[in-house]
């Protein structure tokens, strides 16, 4: 694979509980805290699941735009993608896992056409490719 770009980030402190994560260029610099639902303090910081949801939603929307353009489908400029990232105990009892629900909303676009663009995006999106077979990802239209 030819690498076009590499992001660099470092986590420090307590990690997800009262830690910090920062990119080398300083464009992302966040405090971390664990939600109360996961046994944490519920502090003011964000958490890895929120960061993953933000990244996946943005990447998937970009993949939808790429796929729509490639396939000559008119995707409305107002299209949005909402990512829900659930964290829980794995069924094998060996640790934790994630479940993702991606919901796209494209005002004025038929649901079947939107689903087609989402299916195509799910093939080209690097987040979808990375999670394939490891994380349950459900695609929905709004």
TIGU-943786 format. One line per 8 residues: number of its first residue (from 1); their letters; for each residue x, y, z of C-alpha. Coordinates in steps of 0.02 Angstrom, whole numbers, padded with zeros to 5 digits. Layout:
// TIGU-943786
NUM = a = X/Y/Z ~ ...
***
This chain:
// TIGU-943786
1 = xxxxxxxx = 00000/00000/00000 ~ 00064/00172/-00045 ~ 00046/00286/00108 ~ -00019/00459/00063 ~ -00027/00532/00238 ~ 00017/00478/00415 ~ -00062/00552/00572 ~ 00035/00551/00735
9 = xxxxxxxx = -00043/00560/00908 ~ 00017/00523/01083 ~ -00089/00478/01235 ~ -00022/00513/01409 ~ -00073/00516/01591 ~ -00209/00393/01637 ~ -00257/00355/01458 ~ -00445/00351/01442
17 = xxxxxxxx = -00465/00398/01627 ~ -00401/00573/01663 ~ -00273/00567/01524 ~ -00234/00673/01373 ~ -00211/00639/01188 ~ -00127/00758/01067 ~ -00072/00758/00887 ~ 00106/00805/00847
25 = xxxxxxxx = 00050/00964/00758 ~ -00062/01016/00904 ~ -00220/01025/00796 ~ -00303/00898/00910 ~ -00268/00913/01096 ~ -00400/00834/01207 ~ -00425/00788/01389 ~ -00490/00612/01415
33 = xxxxxxxx = -00610/00545/01544 ~ -00711/00387/01559 ~ -00902/00402/01555 ~ -00995/00358/01714 ~ -01086/00219/01616 ~ -00916/00133/01601 ~ -00871/00155/01784 ~ -00773/00315/01762
41 = xxxxxxxx = -00781/00488/01835 ~ -00884/00560/01693 ~ -00765/00707/01691 ~ -00758/00849/01568 ~ -00647/00759/01442 ~ -00693/00661/01288 ~ -00662/00475/01263 ~ -00593/00361/01127
49 = xxxxxxxx = -00767/00309/01071 ~ -00817/00489/01038 ~ -00656/00519/00943 ~ -00683/00360/00841 ~ -00864/00410/00804 ~ -00809/00582/00746 ~ -00674/00511/00633 ~ -00781/00371/00562
57 = xxxxxxxx = -00927/00489/00524 ~ -00813/00612/00433 ~ -00720/00476/00338 ~ -00880/00386/00288 ~ -00958/00547/00223 ~ -00802/00577/00120 ~ -00813/00398/00054 ~ -00997/00427/00010
65 = xxxxxxxx = -00950/00583/-00088 ~ -00811/00487/-00177 ~ -00925/00340/-00220 ~ -01068/00453/-00277 ~ -00954/00552/-00391 ~ -00874/00394/-00461 ~ -01045/00316/-00492 ~ -01119/00479/-00559
73 = xxxxxxxx = -01250/00492/-00421 ~ -01307/00663/-00362 ~ -01275/00668/-00174 ~ -01352/00824/-00093 ~ -01229/00948/-00019 ~ -01329/00941/00144 ~ -01294/00755/00168 ~ -01241/00707/00344
81 = xxxxxxxx = -01178/00549/00428 ~ -01209/00512/00611 ~ -01098/00381/00693 ~ -01148/00291/00852 ~ -01006/00192/00931 ~ -01058/00073/01068 ~ -00932/00000/01191 ~ -00965/-00163/01282
89 = xxxxxxxx = -00903/-00330/01343 ~ -00866/-00456/01206 ~ -00969/-00617/01202 ~ -00809/-00721/01221 ~ -00776/-00640/01391 ~ -00599/-00595/01341 ~ -00612/-00407/01337 ~ -00709/-00267/01257
97 = xxxxxxxx = -00778/-00228/01085 ~ -00866/-00096/00984 ~ -01025/-00089/00882 ~ -01055/00049/00756 ~ -01214/00116/00678 ~ -01191/00238/00533 ~ -01347/00337/00486 ~ -01345/00445/00330
105 = xxxxxxxx = -01469/00583/00294 ~ -01478/00655/00118 ~ -01625/00775/00105 ~ -01727/00745/-00052 ~ -01638/00583/-00099 ~ -01733/00419/-00111 ~ -01687/00296/00028 ~ -01644/00157/-00095
113 = xxxxxxxx = -01523/00269/-00192 ~ -01445/00330/-00030 ~ -01423/00151/00031 ~ -01335/00111/-00133 ~ -01212/00253/-00106 ~ -01185/00196/00074 ~ -01151/00018/00018 ~ -01023/00081/-00109
121 = xxxxxxxx = -00944/00194/00023 ~ -00932/00048/00144 ~ -00816/-00036/00019 ~ -00700/00113/-00011 ~ -00699/00191/00164 ~ -00536/00150/00255 ~ -00625/00145/00424 ~ -00749/00019/00356
129 = xxxxxxxx = -00608/-00082/00281 ~ -00509/-00080/00444 ~ -00658/-00136/00548 ~ -00723/-00269/00426 ~ -00742/-00434/00519 ~ -00691/-00355/00685 ~ -00830/-00234/00726 ~ -01015/-00250/00686
137 = xxxxxx = -01060/-00101/00575 ~ -01242/-00067/00532 ~ -01288/00054/00392 ~ -01452/00150/00406 ~ -01538/00287/00310 ~ -01626/00427/00404
***
